[in-house]
Amino acid sequence: MTSASAVRSRPGTAPTFTEATKVWAKIGLLSFGGPAGQIALMHKELVEERRWISEQRFLHALNYCMLLPGPEAQQLATYIGWLMHRTLGGLVAGILFVVPGALVMLGLSILYVLYRDVPLVDAIFFGVKAAVLAVVVEAVLRIGRRALKNRAMVAIAAGAFIAIYSLHVPFPVIILVAALIGWAGGRHAPGLFRAGGHGGGQNPSGHEAIIDAMFERGELGHVEPSRGKALRTAAVWIPVWLGPVLLVWLATGSGSVWTELGVFFSTMAVVTFGGAYAVLAYVAQGAVETFGWLAPGEMVDGLGLAETTPGPLILVLQFVGFLASYRMPGGLDPLLAGCLGALLTTWVTFAPCFFWIFLGGPYVEALRGNRAISAALSAITAAVVGVVMNLALWFAIHVVFREVREFPGGIGPDLPVLGSIDWQAAILAAGALVAMLWFKVGMIPTLGACMVAGVLIKLLGPSP
């Protein structure tokens, strides 16, 4: 594995493609904790430790990825890989970010349909959920400290939290309002809406970052926008994305579960924003109510499984595709059908992510110096912090309480039923939080300890 010191010994020089591949594989294997945790991990590895990219450029790329439908952390990895090593670098970074989690999620989906009622499996999942709650909270704090640099950003984050948690305002509306606030604020109070981070192309240590040095030397000509390049990108990636859906439709007909999965999730890849949690309501409505692929409680189970895997939380969609095909195999072996459904769902979910980056990346870099755009994107980042805070609270309620009821009148946040508190889960989650926040225990040791604790509590401890 390439060490941070090895990269530091060659300041301003890009790591080789092999070195970068090893780092992307490491990030893909360790990227637990949802988008907040994954972005925090990439920031630590790429900005703080290896000095590949400056904090300002990192946040600029992150702001763009947060505007896109799909998993922003995977798109950010693709973007940075593309900056350093062109299209192949973006492909490797994005694929390695997804593949480890996709393989684990496939295994967990198979385990779920075959052994979900086995006490040992239930006990392991119980411990992991408590640990992941701690991981998400710790990650929210880390990214919030970087993005919320002043009262204006804090106010935007707070407003976004109230809007989505209490008022159920759609995520795209929150993003649009934040962008307008940032655009106006950048014109009238630019100091409050300047992108967070250190000046110029430096990272937090004060040294020039590798990608920024490459820009200054004119070594990154591939990031310059052009109409011809955009047309070529569209000509390649639209067929790559939608070609398999067309082939499935021709082979199985419009009424097959695979065609339904391909069309439904291809549509989702265009119209949904905000990552896995924001997508969940849209997917649950279609998968549960429209198509009848899953029962309502199984959507929550799938999200819990996705929380235990590395990679994007949106891999919960792979779980949906697996169960849908497993239950409607169309003459195939159910496990084989489930695997094919999972593969198709994963393809149409992530193929457009590469398209958005390779198509829009050059234009985003060209707009990097635009103050109005930068201010709008900074405000969007602050709003997303509030949205992620909502997601962390949502997850905490569903880990610690067995029952949740709707707010009176249907307008307002879901409320936990206080009498349904799971004290075992609450104590285990609190212990994980103390370990990570106070004693600075790492994510992997915390996950392992909570898995063991979950087994001991559920199998050997007293009944709750």
For each residue, the residues with C-beta under 8 A, 3 or more apart:
1: 22 23 26
2: 6 7 15 19 22 23
3: 6 7
4: 7 8 49 50
5: 8 9
6: 2 3 9 10 19
7: 2 3 4 10 15 19 50 51 52 210
8: 4 5 11 50 51
9: 5 6
10: 6 7 13
11: 8 51 207 208 210 213
12: 208 210 213 214 217
13: 10 210
14: 20 84 85 210 211 214 219
15: 2 7 19 20 23 50 52 84 210
16: 19 20
17: 20 21 85 88 89 92
18: 21 22
19: 2 6 7 15 16 22 23
20: 14 15 16 17 23 24 81 84 85 89 92 93
21: 17 18 24 25 92 96
22: 1 2 18 19 25 26
23: 1 2 15 19 20 26 27 45 46 50
24: 20 21 27 28 77 81 92 93 96 97
25: 21 22 28 29 96
26: 1 22 23 29 30 45
27: 23 24 30 31 38 41 42 45 77 96 97
28: 24 25 31 96 97 98 99 100 101 310 311
29: 25 26 100 310
30: 26 27 41 310 443 444
31: 27 28 37 38 41 42 73 97 101 310 311
32: 37 38 132 135 308 309 310 443 444 447
33: 36 37 38 40 41 132 135 136 138 139 443
34: 37 38 132 135 136 139 275 276 307 313 388 391
35: 38 39 71 72 73 275 276 312 313 388
36: 33 39 40 136 139 140 142 143 388 392
37: 31 32 33 34 40 41 135 136 138 139 443
38: 27 31 32 33 34 35 41 42 73 311 312
39: 35 36 42 43 62 72 73 76 139 143
40: 33 36 37 43 44 139 142 143
41: 27 30 31 33 37 38 44 45
42: 27 31 38 39 45 46 47 58 73 76 77 80
43: 39 40 46 47 48 55 58 143 146
44: 40 41 47 48 49
45: 23 26 27 41 42 48 49 50
46: 23 42 43 49 50 52 53 58 80
47: 42 43 44 51 52 53 54 55 58 203 204 209
48: 43 44 45 51 203 204 205
49: 4 44 45 46
50: 4 7 8 15 23 45 46 210
51: 7 8 11 47 48 203 205 207 208 209 210
52: 7 15 46 47 80 84 209 210 211
53: 46 47 57 58 61 80 83 203 209 210 211 212
54: 47 57 58 197 198 200 201 202 203 208 209 211 212
55: 43 47 58 59 146 196 197 198 202 203 204
56: 59 60 195 197 198 199 200 201
57: 53 54 60 61 201 209 211 212 368
58: 42 43 46 47 53 54 55 61 62 80 197
59: 55 56 62 63 146 147 195 196 197 378 381
60: 56 57 63 64 195 364 368 374 377
61: 53 57 58 64 65 76 79 80 83 364
62: 39 58 59 65 66 72 76 381
63: 59 60 66 67 195 374 377 378 380 381
64: 60 61 67 68 79 360 361 364 377
65: 61 62 68 72 73 75 76 79 357
66: 62 63 72 175 377 380 381 384
67: 63 64 175 273 377 380
68: 64 65 72 75 273 353 356 360
69: 268 269 270 271 272 273 352 356
70: 74 75 269 272 314 349 350 352 353 356
71: 35 74 75 275 276 312 313 314 350 353
72: 35 39 62 65 66 68 75 76 275
73: 31 35 38 39 42 65 76 77 97 312
74: 70 71 77 78 94 97 98 311 312 350 353
75: 65 68 70 71 72 78 79 94 353 356 357
76: 39 42 61 62 65 72 73 79 80
77: 24 27 42 73 74 80 81 93 94 96 97
78: 74 75 81 82 90 91 93 94 97 353 354 357
79: 61 64 65 75 76 82 83 90 357 361
80: 42 46 52 53 58 61 76 77 83 84 93 211
81: 20 24 77 78 84 85 89 90 91 92 93 94
82: 78 79 85 86 87 89 90 93 357 358 361
83: 53 61 79 80 89 211 220 223 361
84: 14 15 20 52 80 81 89 210 211 214
85: 14 17 20 81 82 88 89 90 92
86: 82 89 90 222
87: 82 90 91 358
88: 17 85 91 92
89: 17 20 81 82 83 84 85 86 92 93
90: 78 79 81 82 85 86 87 93 94 354 357 358
91: 78 81 87 88 94 95 354
92: 17 20 21 24 81 85 88 89 95 96
93: 20 24 77 78 80 81 82 89 90 96 97
94: 74 75 77 78 81 90 91 97 98 350 353 354 357
95: 91 92 98 99
96: 21 24 25 27 28 77 92 93 99 100
97: 24 27 28 31 73 74 77 78 93 94 311 312
98: 28 74 94 95 101 102 311 312 315 346 350
99: 28 95 96 102 103 311
100: 28 29 96 103 104 309 310 311
101: 28 31 98 104 105 309 310 311 312 315
102: 98 99 105 106 311 315 318 342 346
103: 99 100 106 107
104: 100 101 107 108 308 309 310 311
105: 101 102 108 109 305 306 309 311 315 318 319 342
106: 102 103 109 110 318 322 339 342
107: 103 104 110 111
108: 104 105 111 112 305 308 309 319
109: 105 106 112 113 305 318 319 322 323 338 342
110: 106 107 113 114 322 335 338
111: 107 108 114 115 116 121
112: 108 109 115 116 301 305 319
113: 109 110 116 322 323 326 338
114: 110 111
115: 111 112 118 121
116: 111 112 113 121 122 301
117: 122
118: 115 121 122
119: 122 123 458 459
120: 123 124 455 459
121: 111 115 116 118 124 125
122: 116 117 118 119 125 126 458
123: 119 120 126 127 454 455 457 458 459
124: 120 121 127 128 451 454 455
125: 121 122 128 129 304 305 308 454
126: 122 123 129 130 424 425 454 457 458
127: 123 124 130 131 428 450 451 452 453 454 455 457
128: 124 125 131 132 307 308 447 450 451 454
129: 125 126 132 133 304 307 308 399 425
130: 126 127 133 134 399 425 428 429 432 450 453 454
131: 127 128 134 135 428 429 432 446 447 449 450 451
132: 32 33 34 128 129 135 136 307 308 395 447
133: 129 130 136 137 392 395 396 399 429 432 433
134: 130 131 137 138 429 432 433 435 436 437 446
135: 32 33 34 37 131 132 138 139 432 436 443 446 447
136: 33 34 36 37 132 133 139 140 307 391 392 395
137: 133 134 140 141 392 396 433 437
138: 33 37 134 135 141 142 433 436 437
139: 33 34 36 37 39 40 135 136 142 143
140: 36 136 137 143 144 385 388 389 392
141: 137 138 144 145 437
142: 36 40 138 139 145 146
143: 36 39 40 43 139 140 146 147 385 388
144: 140 141 147 148 157 385 389
145: 141 142 148
146: 43 55 59 142 143 196 197
147: 59 143 144 153 157 196 378 381 382 384 385
148: 144 145 153 154 157 382 385
149: 153 196
150: 153 154 192
151: 154 155 192
152: 155 156 185 189 192 193 382
153: 147 148 149 150 156 157 192 196 378 379 382
154: 148 150 151 157 158 382
155: 151 152 158 159
156: 152 153 159 160 178 181 182 379 382 383 386
157: 144 147 148 153 154 160 161 382 383 385 386 389
158: 154 155 161 162 386
159: 155 156 162 163 383 386
160: 156 157 163 164 174 178 382 383 384 385 386 387
161: 157 158 164 165 386 387 389 390
162: 158 159 165 166 167 386
163: 159 160 166 167 169 173 174 386
164: 160 161 167 168 169 171 174 386 387 390
165: 161 162 390 393 394 413
166: 162 163 412 413
167: 162 163 164 411 412
168: 164 411
169: 163 164 173 174
170: 173 174
171: 164 174 175 273 274 278 387
172: 175 176 273 274
173: 163 169 170 176 177
174: 160 163 164 169 170 171 177 178 383 387
175: 66 67 171 172 178 179 273 274 380 383 384
176: 172 173 179 180
177: 173 174 180 181 383
178: 156 160 174 175 181 182 376 379 380 382 383
179: 175 176 182 183 376 377 379 380
180: 176 177 183 184 376
181: 156 177 178 184 185 379
182: 156 178 179 185 186 193 375 376 377 378 379 380
183: 179 180 186 187 372 373 375 376 379
184: 180 181 187 188
185: 152 181 182 188 189 190 192 193 375 379
186: 182 183 189 190 193 371 372 374 375 376
187: 183 184 190 372 375
188: 184 185
189: 152 185 186 192 193
190: 185 186 187 193 194 371 375
191: 194
192: 150 151 152 153 185 189
193: 152 182 185 186 189 190 374 375 378 379
194: 190 191 374 375 378
195: 56 59 60 63 374 377 378
196: 55 59 146 147 149 153 378 381
197: 54 55 56 58 59 146
198: 54 55 56 202 203 204 206
199: 56 202
200: 54 56 208 212
201: 54 56 57 208 209 211 212 213 215 216
202: 54 55 198 199 205 206 207 208 209 212
203: 47 48 51 53 54 55 198 206 207 209
204: 47 48 55 198
205: 48 51 202
206: 198 202 203
207: 11 51 202 203
208: 11 12 51 54 200 201 202 212 213
209: 47 51 52 53 54 57 201 202 203 212 213
210: 7 11 12 13 14 15 50 51 52 53 84 213 214
211: 14 52 53 54 57 80 83 84 201 214 215 220
212: 53 54 57 200 201 202 208 209 215 216
213: 11 12 201 208 209 210 216 217
214: 12 14 84 210 211 217 219 220
215: 201 211 212 218 219 220
216: 201 212 213
217: 12 213 214
218: 215 221
219: 14 214 215
220: 83 211 214 215 223
221: 218 224
222: 86 362
223: 83 220 361 362 365
224: 221 362 366
225: 229 230 362 363 365 366
226: 229 230 362
227: 230 231
228: 231 232
229: 225 226 232 233 362
230: 225 226 227 233 234 359 362
231: 227 228 234 235
232: 228 229 235 236
233: 229 230 236 237 355 358 359
234: 230 231 237 238 355 359
235: 231 232 238 239
236: 232 233 239 240
237: 233 234 240 241 351 352 354 355 358 359
238: 234 235 241 242 355
239: 235 236 242 243
240: 236 237 243 351 355
241: 237 238 266 269 348 351 352 355
242: 238 239 245 246 266 348
243: 239 240 246 247
244: 247 248 262 344 347 348
245: 242 248 249 259 262 263 266 344 348
246: 242 243 249 250
247: 243 244 250 251
248: 244 245 251 252 256 258 259 262 344
249: 245 246 252 253 254 259 262
250: 246 247
251: 247 248
252: 248 249 256 258 259 330
253: 249 256 259
254: 249 259
255: 259 260
256: 248 252 253 259 260 330
257: 260 261 293 324 325 328 330 341
258: 248 252 261 262 325 330 340 341 344
259: 245 248 249 252 253 254 255 256 262 263
260: 255 256 257 263 264 291 324
261: 257 258 264 265 321 324 325 341 344 345 348
262: 244 245 248 249 258 259 265 266 344 348
263: 245 259 260 266 267
264: 260 261 267 268 286 291
265: 261 262 268 269 317 321 345 348 349
266: 241 242 245 262 263 269 270 348 352
267: 263 264 270 271
268: 69 264 265 271 272 279 282 283 317 349
269: 69 70 241 265 266 272 348 349 352 353
270: 69 266 267 352
271: 69 267 268 282
272: 69 70 268 269 278 279 282
273: 67 68 69 171 172 175 278
274: 171 172 175 277 278 279 384 387
275: 34 35 71 72 278 279 312 313 314
276: 34 35 71 279 280 303 306 312 313 314 315 316 317
277: 274 280 313 391 394
278: 171 272 273 274 275 281 282 387
279: 268 272 274 275 276 282 283 314 317
280: 276 277 283 284 299 303 316
281: 278 284 285
282: 268 271 272 278 279 285 286
283: 268 279 280 286 287 299 316 317 320
284: 280 281 287 288 289 296 299
285: 281 282 288 289 290
286: 264 282 283 289 290 291
287: 283 284 290 291 293 294 299 320 324
288: 284 285 292 293 294 295 296 299
289: 284 285 286 292
290: 285 286 287
291: 260 264 286 287 324
292: 288 289
293: 257 287 288 320 323 324 327
294: 287 288 298 299 302 320 323 324
295: 288 298
296: 284 288 299 300
297: 300 301
298: 294 295 301 302 323
299: 280 283 284 287 288 294 296 302 303 316 320
300: 296 297 303 304 398
301: 112 116 297 298 304 305
302: 294 298 299 305 306 316 319 320 323
303: 276 280 299 300 306 307 313 316
304: 125 129 300 301 307 308
305: 105 108 109 112 125 301 302 308 309 316 319
306: 105 276 302 303 309 313 314 315 316 319
307: 34 128 129 132 136 303 304 313 395
308: 32 104 108 125 128 129 132 304 305 447
309: 32 100 101 104 105 108 305 306 315
310: 28 29 30 31 32 100 101 104
311: 28 31 38 74 97 98 99 100 101 102 104 105 315
312: 35 38 71 73 74 97 98 101 275 276 315
313: 34 35 71 275 276 277 303 306 307 316
314: 70 71 275 276 279 306 317 349
315: 98 101 102 105 276 306 309 311 312 318 319 346
316: 276 280 283 299 302 303 305 306 313 319 320
317: 265 268 276 279 283 314 320 321 345 346 349
318: 102 105 106 109 315 321 322 342 345 346 349
319: 105 108 109 112 302 305 306 315 316 322 323 342
320: 283 287 293 294 299 302 316 317 323 324 345
321: 261 265 317 318 324 325 341 342 344 345 346
322: 106 109 110 113 318 319 325 326 338 339 341 342 345
323: 109 113 293 294 298 302 319 320 326 327 338
324: 257 260 261 287 291 293 294 320 321 327 328 341
325: 257 258 261 321 322 328 329 337 338 339 340 341 342
326: 113 322 323 329 334 335 337 338 341
327: 293 323 324 334
328: 257 324 325 337
329: 325 326 332 333 334 336 337 338
330: 252 256 257 258 337
331:
332: 329 336 337 340
333: 329 336 337
334: 326 327 329 337 338
335: 110 326 338 339
336: 329 332 333 339 340
337: 325 326 328 329 330 332 333 334 340 341
338: 109 110 113 322 323 325 326 329 334 335 341 342
339: 106 322 325 335 336 342 343
340: 258 325 332 336 337 343 344
341: 257 258 261 321 322 324 325 326 337 338 344 345
342: 102 105 106 109 318 319 321 322 325 338 339 345 346
343: 339 340 346 347
344: 244 245 248 258 261 262 321 340 341 347 348
345: 261 265 317 318 320 321 322 341 342 348 349
346: 98 102 315 317 318 321 342 343 349 350
347: 244 343 344 350 351
348: 241 242 244 245 261 262 265 266 269 344 345 351 352
349: 70 265 268 269 314 317 318 345 346 352 353
350: 70 71 74 94 98 346 347 353 354
351: 237 240 241 347 348 354 355
352: 69 70 237 241 266 269 270 348 349 355 356
353: 68 70 71 74 75 78 94 269 349 350 356 357
354: 78 90 91 94 237 350 351 357 358
355: 233 234 237 238 240 241 351 352 358 359
356: 68 69 70 75 352 353 359 360
357: 65 75 78 79 82 90 94 353 354 360 361
358: 82 87 90 233 237 354 355 361
359: 230 233 234 237 355 356
360: 64 68 356 357 363 364
361: 64 79 82 83 223 357 358 364 365
362: 222 223 224 225 226 229 230 365 366
363: 225 360 366 367
364: 60 61 64 360 361 367 368
365: 223 225 361 362 368
366: 224 225 362 363
367: 363 364 370 373
368: 57 60 364 365 374
369: 374
370: 367 373 374
371: 186 190 374 375
372: 183 186 187 375 376
373: 183 367 370 376 377
374: 60 63 186 193 194 195 368 369 370 371 377 378
375: 182 183 185 186 187 190 193 194 371 372 378 379
376: 178 179 180 182 183 186 372 373 379 380
377: 60 63 64 66 67 179 182 195 373 374 380 381
378: 59 63 147 153 182 193 194 195 196 374 375 381 382
379: 153 156 178 179 181 182 183 185 193 375 376 382 383
380: 63 66 67 175 178 179 182 376 377 383 384
381: 59 62 63 66 147 196 377 378 384 385
382: 147 148 152 153 154 156 157 160 178 378 379 385 386
383: 156 157 159 160 174 175 177 178 379 380 386 387
384: 66 147 160 175 274 380 381 387 388
385: 140 143 144 147 148 157 160 381 382 388 389
386: 156 157 158 159 160 161 162 163 164 382 383 389 390
387: 160 161 164 171 174 274 278 383 384 390 391
388: 34 35 36 140 143 384 385 391 392
389: 140 144 157 161 385 386 392 393
390: 161 164 165 386 387 393 394
391: 34 136 277 387 388 394 395
392: 36 133 136 137 140 388 389 395 396
393: 165 389 390 396 397
394: 165 277 390 391 397 398 414
395: 132 133 136 307 391 392 398 399
396: 133 137 392 393 399 400 429
397: 393 394 400 401 404 414 416
398: 300 394 395 401 404
399: 129 130 133 395 396 422 425 429
400: 396 397 416 421 422 425 426 429
401: 397 398 404 416 417 418 420 421 422
402: 417 420 421 422
403: 416 417 420
404: 397 398 401 414 415 416 417
405: 414 415 417
406: 410 414 415
407: 410 411 412 413 414 415
408: 412
409: 412
410: 406 407
411: 167 168 407
412: 166 167 407 408 409 415
413: 165 166 407
414: 394 397 404 405 406 407
415: 404 405 406 407 412
416: 397 400 401 403 404 420 421
417: 401 402 403 404 405 420
418: 401 421
419:
420: 401 402 403 416 417
421: 400 401 402 416 418 426
422: 399 400 401 402 425 426 464
423: 426 427 464
424: 126 427 428 457 458 461 464
425: 126 129 130 399 400 422 428 429
426: 400 421 422 423 429 430
427: 423 424 430 431
428: 127 130 131 424 425 431 432 450 453 454 457
429: 130 131 133 134 396 399 400 425 426 432 433
430: 426 427 433 434
431: 427 428 434 435 453
432: 130 131 133 134 135 428 429 435 436 446 449 450
433: 133 134 137 138 429 430 436 437
434: 430 431 437 438 439
435: 134 431 432 438 439 441 446 449
436: 134 135 138 432 433 439 440 441 442 443 446
437: 134 137 138 141 433 434 440
438: 434 435
439: 434 435 436
440: 436 437
441: 435 436 445 446
442: 436 445 446
443: 30 32 33 37 135 436 446 447
444: 30 32 447 448
445: 441 442 448 449
446: 131 134 135 432 435 436 441 442 443 449 450
447: 32 128 131 132 135 308 443 444 450 451
448: 444 445 451 452
449: 131 432 435 445 446 452 453
450: 127 128 130 131 428 432 446 447 453 454
451: 124 127 128 131 447 448 454 455
452: 127 448 449 455 456
453: 127 130 428 431 449 450 456 457
454: 123 124 125 126 127 128 130 428 450 451 457 458
455: 120 123 124 127 451 452 458 459 460
456: 452 453 459 460 461
457: 123 126 127 424 428 453 454 460 461
458: 119 122 123 126 424 454 455 461
459: 119 120 123 455 456
460: 455 456 457
461: 424 456 457 458
462:
463:
464: 422 423 424
